[in-house]
């Protein structure tokens, strides 16, 4: 997306955005110069400049010679307007919208949309994250996960394949490859703060159309959180009874934590 188009999202007209950016690149300039550089007709350029001057986005420093509002100042102004408008919108919508105890299940499709929402959920978390991810998906989410940890969020991580031991509370699912084959793809399960969840499967032959569920529905969130908690127990049972190994001190610490983590 070009810069002029972005400025149009902030109430600049097409001509205003082109004129401002041209003046930003070469100033001071007069109307004739701006017309030539921006491609705006001379018969139109002075109307555009008057409009920008009225908005205090350009300034006439002497007769017919213009300079732009510095871009840093424009950013401050736009940010302030956006925050102010968002606050008003938030207050008025809260008063208008009927409150309901029911939360819907929303469908997301495609890698870009799903990863964007997963990142948003992780970035919004404040207390805990339950994560069950395949290594490739984890690679795309490890930065926001690390930022969450720096905010004090406690991560409970189930790896669905080989990767480094990264987190204090982390186990490796014993049947990850079988599950991938049975499901026909790689799953994502993220539960944040017992209030929000995203879950689904990137189907191997249908990655960009695979449906995922995103919701704040209490019962969906709690059920999926319990599913991930039980996968920790699956790891312990597999180690004890399938592999005939003893639990390490670290395993026992994780077991005690998950058991108490109602």
N, C-alpha and C positions, 0 to 999 in steps of 0.2 A: 504494500500500500504506500503511495507516495505522500510526501509531507503535506502538499496542498490539500489532498483529500482528507487527511487527518485534521487539519485546521478547520475544514468545513464541518466536522463533527462538533466544533466549539463555536458555532454560530458565525463563522466567517462565510461570506458568499464565495463563489468560485473565483470571481474577479478580485475580491479583497484578499483572499489567501495568496493568489498569484502575485498581486501587487506588493503585499507585505514581504513575502519571501524574496522578491526581486530587490526591494529596497534594503532588506537585511543583508543581501549579498553585496550590494553596491550603494553606498551612501556617503555623502548626500547626493541626491539626484533630483533632476527636475522632471516635470511631466512628460516632456518629449523623450527623454532618456528612458524613463520607466515604460513608456509605451513601446519603444523599440525592443527593450530587453524582455519585457513580460509578454509581448504579443497582444496586449490589450489596445484596442483602437484609440487614437488620440482624442476622438470625440467622446470617449467613455472614461478615459483615465482620470480626468479631473473630478468627475462625479465620484469615482471610486476613492480618490484621495480625500475628498471632502467627507465621505462617509467614514473612512478610517480615522481622520482627524477628529471627527465628532465623538468617536469611540475612544479617543486618546491612544490610538495605536500607531499613529504617525504624527510628526510635528513639523510645522513649517518654520525653519530656523531663520529664513529671510525670504523675501518675495520670490515665490515659485520654486524654492529649494527645500527638499524634505529629508527627514531622517526618521528611522523606525524606533518605536519603543524597544529598548534592549530585550533580547529574547529571555534573559533570566527574569526580567520584570514581568514579561508576558506569562511565563510559567507560574510565577507566584500568583498573579492575578487569576489565571485559569484555575489553579489549584484551590484558591480561596473561594471562587465562585462555585466550583464543583462541590466542595465540602459543604458550603452553605446551602446549596440546592438539595444536596443529598439529605442533610439534616431536616430540612423542611418537608421533603418527600417522606422521610421516615416517620416523622411526627404525624403528618396528615394521613398517611396510609394506615398507621397503627390505629388511628381514630375511626377510619372508614371500614377497615376489613373486619368481617365477622370472625370472631375467634372460634376455633373448632378444636376439639380434642383428637381429631382424626388426621393422620398424616398419610399422604398418598405414596404409592410406589411409582417412581419415574423411570422410564426406559432411556438409556443412553446407548449410542452405537458408534463404533469406530475407535481406533487406537487413540487418536488425538483428543476426542471428546472425553473418553474414559480416563486417560492419564491426566488431563487437565482437571477433571473433577476429583480424582484421587489426590492430586497435589493440593487442591483447594481444601479438601477434608483434613489432610495432614497439617497444612499450614494453619488451619483454624483450631486444631486440637490444643487443649490446655492441661489435661491430666494424664490420659492414657491412650495408647494405641495398641490394638491387636492387629497383627499383620500376618497374612499367609500368602506368600508370593513366590513365584518362580524367579530364579536368578536374573534373567534378562529384564523382567519387569522391575525388579529391585534396583537394577543399575540405573533405571530412569527415574527412580523415586528416592534414591539414597540421600541426595542433598537435602530435600525438604524433611526427610526423616531425621537427619542429623541436626538440622535447625530446630526441630521439635524437641529433641533431646536437650539441646542447649537452653530451651525455654523451661525445662524441668519436666517435660512429658516422659512418662515411663513407657518404654516399648517392650511389647511381648511379641517375639518374632518366630514364625515357623517357616523355615526354608524348604521350598519344594524342589530342591536339587543341590548339587555341590556348590559351595561358596565358602569364603572365609568365615570364621567365627567372629562376628562383628559386635554383637550386642550382649549385654549381661544376661538377659533372659531370652535365650535363643536355642531352639532345637531343630533337628533335621527330620522331616517327615520320612518315615521308613518306607512308604509305598508311593513316593512321588511319581516315579516313572509309570507305574501301573495305573495310577489315577489319571495321569495325562493321557495314556492310551485309552482308558475307559471313557473318559469325558470327551475325547477328541480334540483336546487343546489345553491351553494353560490358563488356570483360574487366577482370579484376583479376589481377595477378601480383605477388606479394611474396615475396622470398627473403631470409631473415635469417641471417647468420653461417654460411652454407653448411650449416645444420643444420635449417632449418624453412621450410616454404613453404605458401602458400595461393594457389590458382589456380582460375579459373572465369569464367563469363560471366553477367551479368545479362541474361537474354533479354528483349527489349523487351516482349513480351506475356505474360511469365511471371516477372516480377521476383522476386516473393516465394516462388517455388517452384523457382527456378533452382538446380541442384546445384553446389556448389563442393567442391574437394578441399583438405583440410588434412592435412599429414603432416610427419613427420621422417624419412621413408624416404630414405636416402642417395642412391639412384640417381634418384629422382624430383626431389629437391632439386637435385642437380648438373645434371641434364638441363635443368630449367627455368632454372637460373642461366645455363647456356650459351646457352639460347634468348634470354635478355635481352641477354647480351653480344653476340650476333650481330646484334641489332637496332641496336646502336651502329654496327656495320660497315655495316648496311643504310643508315643515315643518311649515313655518309661516302660510300658508293658512289653513292647517289642524288644527292648534291650534286655529286660529281665528274663522273659520266657522264650522268645524266638532266638535270640543270640546267646542266651545263657550268661550274660555279663552282669556284673554288679554296678549299681549306680555310683557314680563318682560323687565327691563332696559337692561339686558344682551342680550335678543333677539333683541331689537331695535339696540343695538350697532353692533351685528352681521349682521343684515339686512342692516344697513348703509354701513358696510364694503363690503359686497358681492355686493351690488348695484353699488358701486364705483369701484369694482374690474374687470374692463374690460380686 
